[in-house]
Amino acid sequence: MNTIKDSEKEPKEQIIAAGREIFARYGFKKTTMDEIAKAVRKGKSSLYHYFKNKEDVFRAVVEKEAGELKAELIQAVNREILPQNKIRAYVLTRMQALQQLANLYSAFKEEYLESPGFIGELRENYDNYEIDMFKQILLAGIKQGIFYIRDLDLTAYAIVIASKGLEYQWAIERNPAVTEQSIDNMLEILFNGIVKR
């Protein structure tokens, strides 16, 4: 783990903030270190003191965003008592965050399949985090006698995949009420199924 000196924190944070704006505007492939350097009013060579290349800057941007999102998600989940409300809070908070990050997310989505492997690695790491988070919520629901789940791993994975299948549409939806209703409809299927009782 790298220890950053206090004197280095501010410039590094400035570069990350500038990188976020530039990546959101131009996408990963079209962004250059020159553009990031101009945005922070530094010479390109000074950026290399903090980051090896634009991939490192992008990784730092994504990791910062992921860290902030994780903190928001944990707060939202911890505010709820019932496990089904925890799941709803998680999905809703995640979608609200994606709407706020819609520009960066759109740039990321458009290039996802064509981009270097490290982007897939970042995505996989975050997917694993989400699966683990859902497993914890589901396990709590089992212990409380609220959920009956045959395969905990598969159920957590299915929830994450279902959310991801809808996330792009939800991220670009401008009406929060529409997003919230869609989430509630998805969770209704999850909790009650589609078979008439």
C-alpha positions in Angstrom: 0.0 0.0 0.0 1.4 3.4 -1.0 1.7 6.0 1.6 1.0 9.5 0.2 2.7 12.4 1.8 0.4 15.2 2.9 2.1 17.6 0.4 1.2 15.2 -2.4 -2.5 14.6 -1.5 -3.8 17.9 -2.9 -2.3 17.7 -6.4 -3.2 14.0 -6.7 -6.8 14.7 -5.7 -6.8 17.6 -8.3 -5.6 15.3 -11.0 -8.3 12.7 -10.1 -11.0 15.3 -10.1 -9.9 16.7 -13.5 -9.6 13.2 -14.9 -13.2 12.5 -13.8 -14.4 15.5 -15.8 -12.3 14.8 -18.9 -13.2 11.0 -19.0 -16.9 11.9 -18.6 -16.6 14.4 -21.5 -14.5 12.5 -24.0 -14.6 8.8 -22.8 -11.6 6.7 -21.9 -10.2 6.2 -25.4 -10.2 9.8 -26.5 -8.9 11.3 -23.3 -5.2 12.1 -23.2 -2.8 13.0 -20.4 -2.3 16.3 -22.1 -6.0 17.2 -21.6 -5.9 16.2 -18.0 -2.7 18.2 -17.5 -4.3 21.3 -19.0 -7.4 20.9 -16.8 -5.2 21.0 -13.6 -2.9 23.6 -15.1 0.2 21.5 -14.8 2.8 20.2 -17.3 2.2 16.7 -18.5 5.4 15.5 -17.0 4.3 16.5 -13.5 1.3 14.1 -13.8 3.7 11.3 -14.3 5.0 12.0 -10.8 1.6 10.7 -9.5 0.4 8.4 -12.2 2.1 6.2 -14.7 -0.4 6.7 -17.5 -4.0 7.6 -18.2 -5.1 4.0 -17.2 -3.8 4.8 -13.7 -5.7 8.0 -13.6 -8.9 6.3 -14.7 -8.4 3.5 -12.2 -8.0 6.2 -9.4 -11.2 7.9 -10.7 -13.2 4.7 -10.7 -11.8 3.6 -7.3 -12.7 7.0 -5.7 -16.2 6.9 -7.1 -16.6 3.2 -6.0 -15.4 4.2 -2.5 -17.9 7.0 -2.2 -20.7 4.8 -3.6 -19.8 2.0 -1.1 -20.0 4.4 1.8 -23.4 5.7 0.6 -24.7 2.1 0.2 -23.6 1.0 3.6 -25.3 4.1 5.2 -28.5 3.4 3.2 -28.6 -0.3 4.2 -27.8 0.3 7.8 -30.7 2.7 8.1 -33.1 -0.1 7.5 -34.1 -3.0 9.8 -36.0 -5.5 7.6 -33.8 -7.3 5.0 -36.2 -6.7 2.2 -36.0 -2.9 3.0 -32.2 -3.2 3.0 -32.3 -4.7 -0.5 -34.6 -1.9 -1.7 -32.4 0.8 -0.1 -29.3 -0.7 -1.7 -30.8 -0.9 -5.2 -32.4 2.5 -5.0 -29.3 4.2 -3.6 -27.1 2.6 -6.2 -29.4 3.7 -9.1 -29.6 7.3 -7.7 -25.8 7.4 -7.6 -25.6 6.1 -11.2 -28.0 8.8 -12.3 -25.7 11.4 -10.7 -22.7 9.8 -12.5 -24.6 9.4 -15.8 -22.0 11.1 -17.9 -19.1 9.1 -16.6 -21.2 5.9 -16.7 -22.3 6.5 -20.3 -18.7 7.0 -21.4 -17.7 3.8 -19.5 -20.7 1.8 -20.9 -20.0 2.7 -24.5 -16.4 1.6 -24.4 -16.7 -1.3 -21.9 -16.5 -4.1 -24.5 -13.6 -2.5 -26.4 -11.5 -1.1 -23.5 -8.4 -2.6 -22.0 -8.6 -5.5 -19.6 -8.1 -3.4 -16.5 -11.6 -1.9 -16.8 -13.1 -5.4 -16.8 -11.0 -6.2 -13.7 -12.3 -3.1 -12.0 -15.9 -4.1 -12.9 -15.3 -7.6 -11.7 -14.0 -6.5 -8.3 -17.0 -4.3 -7.8 -19.4 -7.1 -8.9 -17.8 -9.3 -6.3 -18.3 -6.6 -3.6 -22.0 -6.4 -4.5 -22.5 -10.1 -4.5 -20.9 -10.3 -1.0 -23.1 -7.4 0.2 -26.3 -9.1 -1.0 -25.2 -12.4 0.6 -24.9 -10.6 3.9 -28.4 -9.1 3.6 -29.9 -12.4 2.4 -28.2 -14.3 5.2 -29.6 -11.9 7.8 -33.1 -12.4 6.3 -32.7 -16.2 6.5 -31.6 -15.9 10.2 -34.7 -13.7 10.9 -37.0 -16.3 9.2 -38.0 -13.8 6.5 -36.3 -15.4 3.5 -36.2 -19.0 2.4 -33.3 -19.4 0.0 -32.0 -22.7 -1.4 -28.7 -21.4 -2.8 -27.4 -18.2 -1.2 -24.6 -17.7 -3.7 -26.9 -18.1 -6.8 -29.5 -15.8 -5.3 -27.1 -13.0 -4.5 -25.6 -13.4 -8.0 -29.0 -13.3 -9.7 -30.0 -10.1 -7.9 -26.8 -8.4 -9.0 -27.2 -9.6 -12.6 -30.9 -8.5 -12.7 -29.9 -5.0 -11.4 -27.1 -4.7 -13.9 -29.4 -5.7 -16.7 -31.5 -2.7 -16.0 -28.9 -0.2 -14.7 -28.1 1.6 -17.9 -31.8 2.4 -18.6 -32.2 3.4 -14.9 -29.1 5.5 -15.0 -30.3 7.6 -18.0 -33.9 7.9 -16.8 -34.5 11.5 -15.7 -37.7 10.9 -13.7 -36.8 9.5 -10.3 -40.4 8.3 -9.7 -40.1 6.1 -12.9 -36.8 4.6 -11.6 -38.2 4.0 -8.2 -41.4 2.3 -9.6 -39.2 0.1 -11.8 -37.1 -1.0 -8.9 -40.2 -1.7 -6.8 -41.6 -3.8 -9.7 -38.4 -5.8 -9.9 -38.3 -6.4 -6.2 -41.9 -7.4 -6.2 -41.0 -10.2 -8.6 -37.9 -11.1 -6.5 -39.9 -11.3 -3.2 -43.2 -12.8 -4.5 -42.4 -14.5 -7.8 -44.7 -14.6 -10.8 -46.7 -17.8 -9.9 -50.3 -17.0 -8.8 -51.0 -18.2 -5.3 
